[in-house]
Amino acid sequence: MARKVIVALICATSILLLGSLSSRTYHRSGTAKGVGWARDFSKQTYNATLGFGEIMYISMDHRTDRQDAMILVSNFMNISMQRVSGVKGDSIHPVVIPEETKLTDGILGCWRSHVDCWRKTIEDGVDTALVLEDDADWDVSLKDQLNLLSREIKSNESPLRQGGSSSQSARPDAPYGLDWDILHIGHCLHGNPDNVVPGIIYKDPSTVPRTQLEEDTQKDLLVHKIQEDGYRSIARAYRKLESLRVAPPLIAMWRTGGPQDSDTSDHGHNGSNFNHQGWSKFGERSAHKTLGEWLSASNS
């Protein structure tokens, strides 16, 4: 039986085609219940790989600064991840570039790096893999957020499912189900996903207040029919691959305001704004920021 490749992405190479959600409706969820269910599934999201088969992060070989940060932050939160080398677009032989593809070298390298992660997922024989990039940041309560996400997916499969196997979804080692190909828990794409079927809106008190989100992300929430703080949605977008898309996202990019913020763009060098301090949409609850404050306090 062919292994199904299931990957959770943060950004860049997974493209959601844009359309309209104006005629779509969402199922408003209650709180998931069931002691037996919680015993079998909840604990999986608190393990070292957050309930996924493995966690990978993409990083160019020379970005030892980001690699140091990812190892420190993941260790701080008892998360285990392994690095996959990023690929330079100009190193890819023309014969292997998909036909009719017009991408810059930076984006092409990003595409190839993610494909290498998908390939590793198959070679390692795991059902699911969380794929991040080396500028990823998350809320310090990420494990609790994923636990809630798992409960909503498992207890509300019917509005999210499209031809999936209930026996596969019920597996104790699959806390997010297996009725999708890509689960977007973090993304930098905004707009109206095409071919979206009715999804779930559920309470999550840890979501970032709307006023702290970028304008594009605020528009994204309206697309997902979220009009109040403290709610999150899970929507299914289907074209060639079946995907679940979470908004607002659980993973964001850590930014420092300097040229080190990108491996695909040349920001130039300006000493006045070189990387001296960082931030993300998670504000004071940012894992990077929390770790930095803890280290500063430990050294004072």
CORSULNOR-V131571 format. One record per pair of residues at least 4 apart in sequence whose C-alpha atoms are under 7 Angstrom apart, sorted by the first residue. I is the first residue (numbers start at 1). GAP is how many residues later the second one is. Records with the same first field share a line. If there is no record, write none. Layout:
# CORSULNOR-V131571
I->GAP, GAP
This chain:
# CORSULNOR-V131571
4->123
5->116, 117, 122, 123, 176
6->121, 122, 123, 175, 176
7->121, 122, 123, 124, 174, 175, 176
8->121, 122, 123, 174, 175, 176, 177
9->121, 122, 123, 174, 175, 176, 177
10->121, 122, 174, 175, 176, 177, 241
11->175, 176, 177
12->98
13->97, 98, 101
16->177
17->176, 177
18->173, 174, 175, 176
19->173, 174, 175
20->172, 173, 174
21->171, 202
24->174
25->173
26->172, 173, 174, 175
27->171, 172, 173, 174
28->172, 173, 174
29->171, 172, 173
30->172
32->119, 120, 123
34->4
35->4
36->4
37->4
38->4
39->4
40->132
41->131, 134
42->105
43->4
44->6, 7, 131
45->5, 6, 98, 101, 102
46->4, 5, 97
47->4
48->30, 31, 32
49->4, 5, 6, 30, 31
50->93
51->124
52->76, 77, 78
53->73, 74, 75, 76
54->74, 75, 76
55->25, 26, 27, 74, 75, 76
56->25, 26, 27, 28, 74, 75, 76
57->24, 25, 26, 27, 74, 75, 76, 77
58->25, 26, 27, 28, 55, 74, 75, 76
59->4, 8, 24, 25, 26, 27, 74, 75
60->25, 26, 27
61->24, 25
63->4
64->4
65->4
66->4, 68, 69
67->4, 67
68->4
69->4
70->4, 64
71->4
72->4
73->4, 214, 215, 218
74->4, 5, 6
75->4
86->27
87->22, 23, 25, 26
88->18, 21
89->16, 17, 19, 20
90->15
103->4, 5
104->4
105->4
106->4, 158
107->4, 157
108->4
109->4
110->4
111->4
112->4
113->4
114->4
115->4
116->4
117->4
118->4
119->4
120->4
121->4, 5, 8
122->4
132->4
135->118, 119
136->115, 116, 117, 118
137->114, 115, 116, 117, 149, 150, 151
138->4, 112, 113, 114, 144, 148, 149
139->143, 146, 147, 148
140->145, 146, 147
141->4
142->4
143->4
144->4
145->4
146->4
147->4
148->4
149->4
150->4, 25, 26
151->4
152->4
153->4, 23, 24
154->22, 23
157->4
159->39, 40
160->39, 76
161->18
164->15
165->4, 14
166->4
167->4
168->10
169->5, 8, 9, 10
170->7
174->4
180->62, 63, 64
181->60, 61, 62
182->60, 61, 62
183->60, 61, 62
184->60, 61, 62
185->60, 61, 64, 65, 66
186->63, 64, 65, 66
187->62
190->26, 27, 30
191->29
192->31
193->44
194->43
195->42, 43, 44
196->39, 40, 41, 42
197->38, 39, 40
198->37
199->35, 36, 37
200->33, 34, 35
201->30, 31, 32, 33
202->29, 30, 31
203->27, 28, 29
204->26, 27, 28
205->25, 26
206->24
207->23, 24
208->4, 74
209->20
210->8, 19
212->69
213->4, 5, 68
214->4
215->4
216->4
217->4
218->4
219->4
220->4
221->4, 5, 26, 27
222->4, 5
224->9
226->5
232->15, 16
233->13, 14
234->10, 11, 12, 13
235->9, 10, 11
236->7, 8, 9
237->5, 6, 7
238->4, 5
252->28, 29
253->27
254->24, 25, 26
255->6, 23, 24, 25
256->5, 19, 20, 21, 22, 23
257->4, 16, 17, 18
258->15, 16, 17
259->7, 8, 9, 10, 15
260->15
270->4
279->4
280->6
282->4
284->5
285->5
286->4
287->4
288->4
289->4
290->4
291->4
292->4
293->4
294->4
295->4
296->4
